[in-house]
Amino acid sequence: MDISVIFKLAAIGILVTVVCQILKKSDRDDISTVVSIVGLVIALTIAVTMIADLFGVIREIFAFA
């Protein structure tokens, strides 16, 4: 696990926020909602992958099989 994951999540959040604001200003609220949901799914996918890796490391440390 690295600090770069935090930067990736922050970059995704900033990018989604900017795109949503641009879309809302141009009266595309429905597409803005879809973009925010897609951003959330991407961020959750990264987080779930990290949590799975963490459980794998814990399993190795305590020798659970």
ABEGO torsion letter per residue (X at the ends): XBAAAAAAAAAAAAAAAAAAAAAAAAGBAAAAAAAAAAAAAAAAAAAAAAAAAAAAAAAAAAGBX
